[in-house]
């Protein structure tokens, strides 16, 4: 599990990207940050923050892939074109 090193070794982890697949087959990308907290009465504790970065990750993959998207906005209309490269 992701938080195990934090509890076992007291490590802080920042910016770890995780791919999470759900039972329905969908997948989301998560950015995880975690840090240990001081023990209280012998209990190990940590703070863990998860951020859903799926949309950003998919946009990055689209930009770096074989095709990119160009968008232009004029008034109310948005024009998009796929540019093969």
MARDO-773839 format. One line per 3 residues: number of its first residue (from 0); for each residue y, z, x negated of N, C-alpha, C. Coordinates in steps of 0.02 Angstrom, whole numbers. Atoms other than C-alpha are relative to their C-alpha. Last residue first. Layout:
! residues N
NUM	Y:Z:X:Y:Z:X:Y:Z:X ~ ...
! end
This chain:
! residues 85
84	-20:3:71:781:-1815:-112:-58:-3:-46 ~ 60:0:42:771:-1843:74:22:-7:-73 ~ -11:44:57:931:-1796:165:-61:5:-45
81	48:-16:52:903:-1724:338:7:-52:-55 ~ 40:56:25:1059:-1739:443:-47:25:-53 ~ 45:-17:55:1152:-1614:551:-39:-62:-19
78	43:56:18:1306:-1641:659:-43:21:-59 ~ 28:-10:67:1387:-1492:743:-48:-57:-12 ~ 64:31:19:1499:-1528:892:-20:18:-72
75	56:-32:-33:1633:-1413:964:-68:-25:-24 ~ -13:-25:-67:1777:-1457:849:-60:38:28 ~ -65:26:-21:1706:-1550:702:12:21:72
72	-24:-24:-64:1566:-1466:607:68:-31:14 ~ -72:8:-5:1466:-1548:470:22:21:69 ~ -29:-13:-65:1291:-1502:418:75:-8:-4
69	-72:1:4:1184:-1567:276:28:10:69 ~ -36:12:-62:1002:-1519:269:74:2:-14 ~ -50:-50:-14:892:-1535:116:39:-20:62
66	-54:23:-45:730:-1624:86:50:56:8 ~ -12:71:11:604:-1608:-56:55:-29:45 ~ 56:45:-13:618:-1419:-52:19:-72:-12
63	33:15:64:748:-1307:-134:-58:-49:8 ~ -47:26:50:867:-1306:14:-35:-22:-63 ~ -22:66:-24:727:-1287:144:47:-32:-51
60	55:46:11:647:-1145:45:20:-71:21 ~ 7:12:72:814:-1054:36:-55:-50:-15 ~ -56:42:19:840:-1075:224:-2:-16:-74
57	15:67:-24:665:-1007:257:56:-49:-18 ~ 55:28:42:700:-856:147:-16:-71:21 ~ -28:16:66:867:-821:232:-52:-33:-44
54	-45:57:-8:789:-831:405:30:-22:-67 ~ 36:62:-16:643:-720:356:47:-60:4 ~ -37:54:32:747:-585:271:-31:-68:14
51	30:64:-17:694:-438:380:44:-56:-29 ~ -49:46:-30:755:-282:290:-35:-66:12 ~ 26:68:-8:642:-133:250:53:-42:35
48	-41:42:-44:710:31:182:-29:-70:0 ~ 19:70:4:597:166:110:41:-39:51 ~ -38:38:-48:649:345:72:-17:-74:-12
45	-33:61:25:520:451:-13:42:-29:56 ~ -39:37:-49:438:622:4:31:-61:-33 ~ -32:58:30:303:722:-83:35:-40:54
42	9:64:-35:269:890:-2:38:-55:-36 ~ 59:36:22:247:1039:-118:-12:-67:35 ~ 60:-40:-16:370:1148:-23:-64:-38:-17
39	-20:-60:-37:502:1012:-39:-64:35:22 ~ 52:-34:-39:478:877:-170:29:62:34 ~ 27:-61:29:634:783:-223:-53:31:46
36	-46:-56:-12:651:609:-148:-30:62:-32 ~ 26:-66:-15:564:454:-213:56:49:13 ~ -14:-48:53:644:283:-198:-29:68:19
33	28:-66:-9:605:126:-100:17:45:-60 ~ -30:-44:51:680:-45:-69:-27:70:13 ~ 14:-72:0:588:-180:27:34:34:-59
30	-26:-26:63:642:-356:75:-7:75:2 ~ -33:-65:1:532:-423:215:24:15:-70 ~ -13:-21:68:475:-600:253:44:62:1
27	-69:-18:13:398:-630:424:5:20:-73 ~ -13:-31:65:237:-719:471:74:13:-6 ~ -68:11:25:168:-764:642:9:38:-66
24	-3:54:49:-21:-769:665:70:-14:-28 ~ -7:63:-37:-26:-667:827:6:-60:-47 ~ 62:20:-33:-98:-520:728:5:-66:38
21	14:-40:-60:58:-515:617:-64:-26:34 ~ 30:42:-52:74:-580:438:-21:46:58 ~ 39:-39:-48:195:-490:323:-25:-46:55
18	16:43:-57:260:-577:167:-46:40:45 ~ 68:-4:-27:341:-451:50:-7:-51:56 ~ 10:42:-59:493:-467:-61:-73:2:20
15	67:29:-2:529:-322:-179:-8:-39:65 ~ 2:72:-9:716:-297:-200:-69:-32:-1 ~ -55:34:-34:718:-123:-273:-15:-74:6
12	11:71:-4:577:-4:-321:57:-31:40 ~ -46:31:-47:602:173:-382:-12:-75:-1 ~ -38:60:17:452:253:-464:48:-19:55
9	-71:-15:-9:393:433:-440:45:-59:-16 ~ -36:-1:64:223:396:-515:74:14:6 ~ 43:-18:57:99:431:-374:40:8:-65
6	28:-67:-7:218:438:-225:-40:21:-62 ~ -56:-46:-6:325:289:-274:-26:72:3 ~ -27:-16:67:174:193:-337:58:50:3
3	44:-41:41:94:212:-162:28:14:-70 ~ -33:-62:22:243:147:-65:-44:43:-44 ~ -62:10:37:179:-34:-54:30:65:-27
0	-59:0:-42:0:0:0:62:0:-44
! end
